[in-house]
């Protein structure tokens, strides 16, 4: 009886569509990172890889919100609605890559890594001209996002987005004259006109 009640409660949780045994949304890294960033020092969230998990939750929440446009997007002009719709389309197309990353992090071995790379290569090959894909990556233990934009049949643009405001920004240029006395970092690095062979290598 107790198990039945627990299962019934789980079915009513906001994340029930994502996981067989969903946790309450208030305990997810996505929510904690958004509203409780100042309080994660010294907890299990600090230094752990939550990128794939957080993307999955945020994408689910935002896609659900988009289906309720009348209440969520009310008052927005048409161009803003179009921007939201385009963003949601990119997130939806990118969901498979983050699921693969979550599997790799759960079982970090050579077999899973090779499987992850093969699947990512297939996803890249399917991106059509004018389309965009968001990809997760871990470089030297630091999480980064890669925004892939296929310009045409031959060339891609890659936007490397830094997610670590502490150690990661040392790799990015800074302009102290932009708004003194503040330092303004460029948190994104753009690699333009990468040929197809190099992009899929």
C-alpha positions as CSV (number, residue, x, y, z in Angstrom):
1,X,0.0,0.0,0.0
2,X,2.8,2.4,0.9
3,X,4.6,1.6,-2.4
4,X,1.3,2.3,-4.3
5,X,1.0,5.7,-2.6
6,X,4.6,6.6,-3.4
7,X,4.1,5.6,-7.1
8,X,0.9,7.6,-7.2
9,X,2.7,10.7,-5.8
10,X,5.5,10.3,-8.3
11,X,3.0,10.3,-11.2
12,X,1.8,13.7,-10.1
13,X,5.3,15.3,-10.1
14,X,6.2,17.8,-12.7
15,X,9.2,15.7,-13.9
16,X,7.2,12.5,-14.2
17,X,7.3,12.6,-18.0
18,X,11.2,12.6,-17.9
19,X,12.1,9.9,-15.3
20,X,10.7,6.6,-14.1
21,X,11.4,7.7,-10.5
22,X,11.3,11.5,-10.7
23,X,12.5,13.7,-7.9
24,X,10.7,16.9,-6.8
25,X,11.6,19.8,-9.1
26,X,12.8,21.9,-6.1
27,X,15.7,19.5,-5.6
28,X,16.9,19.5,-9.2
29,X,20.3,21.1,-10.1
30,X,18.5,23.3,-12.7
31,X,16.3,25.0,-10.1
32,X,19.0,25.1,-7.5
33,X,21.4,26.8,-10.0
34,X,18.8,29.3,-11.0
35,X,17.5,30.4,-7.6
36,X,20.1,29.1,-5.1
37,X,23.5,29.7,-6.7
38,X,24.8,31.6,-3.7
39,X,24.1,28.7,-1.4
40,X,25.7,25.7,-3.2
41,X,29.2,26.1,-1.9
42,X,30.2,23.1,0.1
43,X,27.3,21.0,-1.1
44,X,27.2,18.1,-3.5
45,X,26.2,20.5,-6.3
46,X,29.6,22.3,-6.2
47,X,32.0,21.0,-8.8
48,X,29.7,18.3,-10.1
49,X,28.6,17.9,-13.7
50,X,25.0,19.0,-13.9
51,X,24.9,20.4,-17.5
52,X,23.1,17.5,-19.1
53,X,20.7,17.0,-16.2
54,X,19.9,20.7,-16.0
55,X,19.3,21.1,-19.8
56,X,16.9,18.1,-19.7
57,X,14.8,19.7,-17.0
58,X,14.9,23.3,-18.3
59,X,14.0,22.1,-21.8
60,X,11.1,20.1,-20.5
61,X,9.8,23.1,-18.5
62,X,10.2,25.5,-21.3
63,X,8.6,23.2,-23.9
64,X,5.7,22.7,-21.5
65,X,5.4,26.5,-21.1
66,X,5.4,27.0,-24.8
67,X,2.4,24.7,-25.2
68,X,0.5,27.1,-22.9
69,X,1.3,30.2,-25.0
70,X,-1.9,32.0,-24.1
71,X,-0.7,32.4,-20.4
72,X,3.1,32.4,-20.7
73,X,3.7,34.5,-23.8
74,X,0.8,36.9,-23.5
75,X,1.7,40.5,-24.2
76,X,4.9,39.6,-26.2
77,X,5.2,41.2,-29.7
78,X,5.2,38.9,-32.7
79,X,9.0,39.1,-33.2
80,X,9.6,38.1,-29.6
81,X,7.2,35.1,-29.9
82,X,9.1,34.1,-33.1
83,X,12.4,34.3,-31.2
84,X,11.0,32.1,-28.4
85,X,9.7,29.6,-30.9
86,X,13.1,29.4,-32.7
87,X,14.9,28.9,-29.4
88,X,12.6,26.2,-28.3
89,X,13.1,24.5,-31.7
90,X,16.9,24.5,-31.2
91,X,16.5,23.1,-27.7
92,X,14.2,20.4,-28.9
93,X,16.6,19.3,-31.6
94,X,19.5,19.4,-29.1
95,X,17.8,17.2,-26.5
96,X,19.2,13.9,-27.9
97,X,22.8,15.2,-27.5
98,X,22.3,16.0,-23.8
99,X,20.7,12.7,-23.2
100,X,23.8,11.0,-24.6
101,X,26.0,13.1,-22.4
102,X,23.9,12.1,-19.3
103,X,24.4,8.4,-20.2
104,X,28.2,9.0,-20.6
105,X,28.5,10.7,-17.3
106,X,26.6,8.0,-15.6
107,X,28.9,5.3,-17.0
108,X,32.2,7.0,-17.9
109,X,34.0,4.3,-19.8
110,X,35.7,4.0,-23.2
111,X,32.8,2.1,-24.7
112,X,30.3,4.8,-23.7
113,X,32.6,7.5,-24.9
114,X,33.0,6.0,-28.4
115,X,29.2,5.5,-28.5
116,X,28.7,9.1,-27.5
117,X,31.1,10.4,-30.2
118,X,29.4,8.2,-32.9
119,X,26.0,9.5,-32.0
120,X,27.1,13.1,-31.9
121,X,28.7,12.8,-35.3
122,X,25.4,11.4,-36.7
123,X,23.5,14.4,-35.1
124,X,25.9,16.8,-36.7
125,X,25.5,15.2,-40.1
126,X,21.7,15.6,-39.9
127,X,21.9,19.4,-39.3
128,X,20.6,21.1,-42.4
129,X,21.7,24.4,-43.9
130,X,20.4,27.3,-41.8
131,X,19.8,25.1,-38.8
132,X,21.4,25.3,-35.3
133,X,22.3,22.7,-32.7
134,X,23.4,23.1,-29.1
135,X,26.0,20.6,-27.9
136,X,27.5,19.8,-24.4
137,X,31.2,19.3,-23.9
138,X,33.7,18.8,-21.1
139,X,37.2,20.3,-21.6
140,X,39.8,19.7,-18.9
141,X,37.0,18.9,-16.5
142,X,35.1,22.1,-17.2
143,X,31.7,22.1,-18.9
144,X,31.2,24.2,-22.0
145,X,28.4,24.6,-24.5
146,X,29.0,24.6,-28.3
147,X,26.5,26.2,-30.5
148,X,26.8,24.8,-34.0
149,X,25.3,26.8,-36.9
150,X,25.3,25.3,-40.3
151,X,25.7,28.2,-42.7
152,X,25.4,26.2,-46.0
153,X,26.3,22.8,-47.4
154,X,30.0,23.4,-47.0
155,X,30.6,25.5,-43.9
156,X,29.7,25.7,-40.2
157,X,30.1,28.3,-37.5
158,X,31.0,27.1,-33.9
159,X,30.3,29.3,-30.9
160,X,32.1,28.0,-27.8
161,X,30.2,29.3,-24.7
162,X,32.0,29.4,-21.4
163,X,30.0,28.2,-18.4
164,X,32.6,28.6,-15.6
165,X,32.9,32.2,-14.5
166,X,35.9,31.5,-12.3
167,X,38.6,29.4,-14.0
168,X,37.1,29.2,-17.4
169,X,37.3,32.9,-18.2
170,X,41.1,33.0,-18.2
171,X,40.9,31.6,-21.7
172,X,38.8,34.6,-22.9
173,X,39.9,38.0,-23.9
174,X,39.0,40.9,-21.7
175,X,38.7,44.7,-22.3
176,X,39.3,46.9,-19.2
177,X,38.4,50.0,-21.2
178,X,34.9,48.8,-22.0
179,X,33.3,49.9,-18.8
180,X,35.8,50.9,-16.2
181,X,36.4,50.0,-13.4
182,X,34.6,46.8,-14.4
183,X,36.3,44.0,-16.5
184,X,34.2,42.8,-19.4
185,X,34.9,39.3,-20.5
186,X,34.0,37.9,-23.9
187,X,32.4,34.6,-22.7
188,X,31.9,33.2,-26.2
189,X,34.5,32.4,-28.8
190,X,33.3,32.1,-32.5
191,X,35.0,29.9,-35.0
192,X,33.8,30.9,-38.4
193,X,33.6,29.0,-41.7
194,X,34.7,25.6,-40.5
195,X,34.6,23.2,-43.4
196,X,32.4,20.2,-43.3
197,X,35.3,17.7,-43.1
198,X,36.8,19.4,-40.1
199,X,33.4,19.9,-38.4
200,X,32.6,16.2,-38.6
201,X,36.2,15.0,-37.8
